[in-house]
Each structure stands twice: as structure tokens, then as C-alpha cells.
Amino acid sequence: MATEVVMPQMGESIAEGTITKWLVKVGDKVERDQPLFEISTDKVDAEIPSPAAGVISEIRNKEGETVPVNQVVAMIGGLISTNAGGNRVLRYGMARDLVLGVEAVLADGTVIDALRKVIKNNSGYDVRQLFIGAEGTLGIVTAAVMKLVPVPLAHATAMATLPTIV
């Protein structure tokens, strides 16, 4: 399940903070309480720690931007649990298409190990399909085996102007 990183309230009368420096980037693995970014307010400067361990999946605000208190500034994890596709979903597919296997922890602490590294496996239930897109309701995905897609050798962009839509 994705974890939101919000701009904290650093004092009673502080309503906003300026992000002065990001200490991580998208794709970085972070631990709980690891500093993520530095902020500056009119009363205090501080390093803001990570609320959870995981991988930085999104950074919503750039350095130098002033952000109100409690606004989400970054996301940690969530790709598999939400079956996200992102802005390149048409090229690469949804998360469900790229995950070969998962390891998850259930609410009672039981670890489900379905880290299959093969594309086709007909033995038993496909636990991978259950956890992808379940948004953490069945358990928390702790590890995954992903299918790698080669980087395109070239790409092109085209623009067409038409006098009418019809």
C-alpha cells in the first residue's frame, strides 16, 4: 500500500514550508526515519524523515516550492498494491503485466512466498494475482520479482494538425 509523505506542521502558527533540498530521488530505497528532504519555514529549518520504509515512487514538489502544511509532497511504494500503470501504460502495461511473483505479509504475520521467477506456472492458486491491486486489504507486499523491459533504441514524436475533427 502506498504511503503518503506530507509537509509536517513544524509549529503552532506555521502554515507552510519551502522545500529547500531533496535528499532522495524517485526509485531510491528508503528506510523508516531516513531523511527525505529539507524544509525551511519562517521559524525553523529541518530535515523531514520518511514515515515508512519502501521505494520512492513519486515526488510531487520541486526544490524551492512552498507547500502548505499537510499537503502530500511524495509517495512511497504502492505500485503493486494499486496495480498502477503510470503515463507509459500503453507501452509497458499495468503492474499486473510486469510482476512475475510476490512475497507478502498477512495481518497475522504469516509470510506468503510466491516469488516465482518463471512466466508460466500452473501449480496451485495464483497468489500473485490476488495481491496485485488489492490495495493492502489482503496483506502488504514486501518483495516482488519484476519482468524487465528493454529500453527502446529510439523514439519519435509526431504532431498532426487537422482543420476539423470530423
N, C-alpha and C positions, 0 to 999 in steps of 0.2 A: 504494500500500500504506500502511496506517495506521502511524503512528509513535507508540510509547508514550512518555509523559513520566513518569519515575519520580522518587520522592523520593530524592535522592542521599545517599550516606553522606559526611557532612562531616568525619569524623574517625574514628579507630580505635574509640573507645568510644561513639560516638553511635549510638543505635538508632532514634531517631525525631526528627521535626521538626514544628513547628507552622507552618501556612500563615498568614502574617500579612496578606498582601495579594496579590490577583490583579492583574496589570498588563495582562491581556488578557481578552477575553470570547469566548464561543462565536461563531464567524463571523468573527473577526478574522484577517486575513492576517498571518503572521509570517515573519521571515527566520531563517536559522540563526544561533544565538548571540544572538538578541534576548532580553532578559529577559522571562520569562513570569510569574513570581511571586516573592514574597519569603518566606523562611522564617526561623524563629528556633529555635535549639537552646539547650541549656544552656551551650554553649561558643562559638557563633558565630551571627551573623546574616548572611544572604547573599541575593543575587538569583540565581535559577536561570535559566540560558539555555535557549533552545529547541535540541533536538538536531537539528532539521531545519527546512527551510522548508516552508510549507504554510498550511493554514487550520485554526484550532482547531475541532475537530468535537465535542469533549466535555470538560467539566470535571467531575471526579468528586468533588472535595472542596471544601467551602466554606471561606471565611476563618475562622480560629480553630480549625479542626480539627487535631488531632495525628495525624500519619500515620507509620507505620513505614517504615524505610529500604527501598528497592526496590519499594514499592507504587506502582502506576500511579495518577497523580493527574489526568492529562489525556491526550487523544488528538489527534493532528494528522493531518488527512486521512483517507483510507480509504473515503469514501462510495462512490465509483465502483468502486474496485478490489474491494470486498466486496459490491457490489450491495445496499447497506443500504437498509432501508425505514424504520426508526425506529418510534416509537409512533404515528405517523399514517399508517401504510402503507395502511390500509383506505381512507382518504380520498384520498390522493395517489398511491399506488402505490410500487413499488420504484424504485431509482435507474435501472434499465434503462428504465423508462417515462418518465423525466424527462430523459434525456440524448439530445440530438439529434446530437451529434458529439463526437469526442475527438481530442486530439493526444497521442501517446505516444512515449517514447524506448525503443528496444530495447537489449538488453545490449551490442551492438557500437557503440552511439552513434547509430544510424540514427533519424531523426525521422520518424514516421508522422503525416501531417497528414490527419485525417478530420474536420475541423471544419465539417461541413455544417450549414447554418442552415435547412435545409428539412426538413419532416416526412417526405416520401416521396422516395426516391432509389433508382432501380433500376440504377445503373451500377456494376458490379463487386461484389466481396465487401463485406459489411457489417462493416468492421473495428471499428466501434463495439461491436457485439455480442460480438466476441472479447475485447476488453479489459475490458468491464464484468463484474465478478465473477471475473476471473482471478487476483485477489489478488497482482498483481505478477509472476506467473510468465512472462508473455509480454513485459512491459515496464511502465514506470512512466508513468501518465497524468499529463501536465504541464499540460493545459488541457482545458476542456470547454465545450460550448455546451449550456445547460440550458433546458428548457421552463419558463416561468414560469406559475404557477397563481394566479389572483386570490384575494385574501384574502376569506373568507366575510363577507357583510354582517352576519350574526347567527348565533349558535349557541345551542342549548338542551341541557339535560341532563335526563334523566328517570330516575326510580327506581321500580321496581315491587317490592312485597313480596307474596310468594305463600305460602300455607300449606304447600304441598308442591311438590316438583319434578315429580312425575308428574302 
